[in-house]
Structure formats: C-alpha cells, structure tokens
Amino acid sequence: MTRSRSHALWLLAATLLCAAPVLAQAPASAPRPAAPQALSDVLKVPRPPGGEWLGLYLMDKKVGYFFTDVSLVPGRKDQLRAVTELVFKATVGTKLSERVHREERVYEAKPGGRLLSFVVDQRGDGGTQRLEATNTPSGLKVVRKRPGQPNEVLTVAASAEKTEDADQARVAIYRKAAVEGTITDGTDLEGYKVTTTTEPAEERMVRGVKVRLSRAQTISEKEKVPVTAYFTEDGEMVEVDFGQTMKARAETETVAKRLDVVEVFGLTRIVLPKKLPIEARAVPGRAVLVMTGLPEKFQQDSYRQKYVKLPDGRVEVTLLSDFPKTSNLKQLPVTDPEGGENLKATLIVESDNAEIRNLAKTLVGSQKDAYTAAKKIVAWVAKNLAKDYGASADRASDVLRQRKGDCTEHSLLAVALLRAAGIPARRIDGVVYMVNEDGVPAFYWHEWIEAYVGEWTQMDPTFDQPVADATHFGVGQEGNAEITPLIGQLKVVEVRDKPSTAMKP
C-alpha cells in the first residue's frame, strides 16, 4: 500500500502562505535608516492583531491547521516579519503521519523592500531540520542544521522576493490591482513566480451574519493550483479554497488545533466498479477506464495514456505498458531530450552527493546500456529500502541514510541514483490499482519514476517493476501539488474490456 499524497497537500497548504511566510533577525550589519521611511502597502492593509488561526480540511475532514501573521519586527520600524506555521496530521495506513512546517521571514518594511533573512523549521514526517538563510545581493546563504548531522552551508542565487510578497492577497485587494512577485520556496530554495488577482466580491453567511467578502486568487508557477482567499472588510481571512478538495476556515486557536482522526488511504482512494483485467498487470499490458472529474489539461496523449472524449464530461482512458524498443536504447551517459532539467542536481534530488554518486557507480559498474543500468538501480532501491509508511524523508541523501520509506522515498532515491549514473529521470505522480484487505478494487495515490534510456519508460521502484504496468495512471510530475484538486473529484465510472474504435493510434 502506498502513501496518499500528504506531501503534495502540505505543499499546497503552504502555497497560500506565499500570502504569509517568517521570523529571523536581519543580518547584524544591516544599517538602520537615519529617518522614518515610507511603509509598504503590506503594512497598511487591515488584518486581525496577533495573527490568525485556520483549520485545514480535506474532503470535510480536519487534517491540520495553520497560523499566519504579518507585522513590524518588535522594536523596529524599518523591518517587517511574516510568520507561518502549518501542521498536518493524519493516519497513513497503520502509521500516524504528522508534519510541522514553520517559517519566519524578515523584509525591509519600505515599499518594494527586499527579503533580508528567513528561518525554516521542519519536524515530523519528512525529517527534522532547520534552515537559516541570509539574503544579500550576491546570494542567498543557507545553513542547514539537522540532529546528529554536521551543519551544511549552501549558497544559491539571491532571492528576488519583496515585502509585498509576504501578503500578496491583501495587497491586491488594497490596491484593486494584480500583484506579481517571487517567492523563495522553503523546501527547495528555488524562486517561483507568484501572481495574485482580485475577483468580484460576494456575500456569505459568516458566524450567522451576512457579510460582503473580498476575494483574491493566488497562483504559483510551482504548484499551479489557484488558491482563493476570502476577506471581510476588517481584513479577516475567513476561508481559503484550494480547489474543491481542501479548504481552510478561520477558527479560534483552540478549535483550529482540534483535529479529526483521518485515515487518508480510505478517504482519498478512487473506488472502481469492478476489478481491472489480468492483462493490466502484464507487460505488454492494457487497461481501459471511463472517468469523470478529469480536467482537459490532464488529457494529453502519451506513449502510455490515450484519451477519447465522451458525452457528459466523461473521458475514456486507455493505459498501456510495454518494454522500450531495443532499437531506441542508448549508451551511457544519455543526453536529456529536455535540455538537462532531468539530469539536474537539486537540493531535493541530490545526484551530486558523494555517497549517491559512489553507489550509482557501484550499481552500474561497467554496464553501458542505459536501460540495463536503470533496471539495476530500480531493483537495488526496491530490495534495499524497507517499506515503512511512517518514515518519510524529503532529500535523497536522507533516504539513503535511513534506508526506509514509502513510494515517495523509493522514487526520490531512484531518480537521484539514475541522474548520478547519467540517465535522465523524474518522478511521476498519480494513482496505482490495488485490492486491499477489504476486497474493494480501487486506485490509491502513488509515486513512481520515468527514465529516458533512448525513449521515456516508466518504472516502479516501490513494487520492483522494470516497466510500470498498466495499473499506473499518471497525472503529474515531481511531487507537484497541481494534482491535489483531483483528490475527491476524480471518479472511475466504468472498466471496459477494450478501447473505443475512435482512439488515436
């Protein structure tokens, strides 16, 4: 059984708080202004004093909460701080998954003021670490601290984040205009474009009273999920919608921290009307499904998935699996057909880590055929990582050290090893077919990989599949929260024996 996309949900919830990331002291050398300065619009907008608490609901079940606040740094009028704390807690299989993510950021308080520093604290599922960052025009210096590990010092490109990015939603409503900026992500340290636009106000009942609510929609180029926040005239954030699946609602601190007991496997699975045919597990193999709730942007034909539109919003999906063609196979190292992104070493996919590079070299040995080398790596990951759904890690080197995890850890380490061996690779998010103890045929949220060995081929290191069989339906890449709104909306209404004759070749 594989873990539900709790990490994607956590990423998505954190996206809202590009409207509120935050506290670290600015660098000691930061000069104080000689005279009072103009304040950014982010400090002019109304908001509740002391911060706000919101409960986080997945399909109407309480799975977490967050706190957010933006204010001047105590004792200083030239610096602004933004604070975000997010807690996610649910049962995953038989294990309790709990994740805490807290960010404190400091900006210049003037209009267009730059990000000065930030601290990110993470605990629980995914690992425990602290990132302390100082931003200067020449670069973002980050000290990474982990229990029992030596500190790491990283220097990446300087952050372009501005003080208005600390709360784009309220600033957009205040200005009655779109706000565009950059947020430096607190997990991968990459900068992502974030844009907020205003939408027509609407009336709603809030605590038994009809009130007029302003609306702002924020979208990040990372998650690509529109996040809509609703505010009263006094600046209180009463609700945030992450699509139809997940919402945040304003609550008191006591109520916000009162969580439901949620088992995410059962809550988020997609039940099928009947079992898939045996040929779905064969290679070559095939499965044919009729789905609803699948937006058109996900209906892109590929070598593994074909789509035919049907009446009433339904779509026929044919899932295919086959071995890569021998005539297409390449020798190591393989050039990335997408310009190098799938060979890139990142803070998460640490393919430049010495231990990962050495292991990749050992596993591949003298093998030159890329597909054979990829199979060796996938098989090693499948055999040497314990299947543990309560021991997640967010970086490949941590996965290698702990040697356990769920589908996300298997995929992350496999991709890092493949890239280290000179094979372009990426993670694939979607669902996989299983029949669990209750006998109900269903799709469960899952992650596997895709490697370029002369052509793209999908492989599953969790289930030790050198070709991911036709029980896998992919909808996204690289742990991206873009797929999160599908949870609870995607349905399988029919399992067919063969595809429509209208299917494209």
Beta strands, then each sheet from edge to edge (+ up, - down):
strand 1: 52-58
strand 2: 61-72
strand 3: 79-92
strand 4: 95-108
strand 5: 115-124
strand 6: 129-136
strand 7: 139-145
strand 8: 152-156
strand 9: 179-184
strand 10: 191-206
strand 11: 209-220
strand 12: 227-231
strand 13: 237-242
strand 14: 246-250
strand 15: 270-271
strand 16: 285-292
strand 17: 305-309
strand 18: 315-321
strand 19: 386-387
strand 20: 404-405
strand 21: 425-435
strand 22: 441-452
strand 23: 456-459
strand 24: 472-477
strand 25: 491-496
sheet 1: 8+ 7- 6+ 5- 4+ 3- 2+ 1- 14+ 13- 12+ 11- 10+ 9-
sheet 2: 15+ 22- 21+ 24-
sheet 3: 15+ 22- 23+
sheet 4: 17+ 18- 16+ 25-
sheet 5: 19+ 20+
end
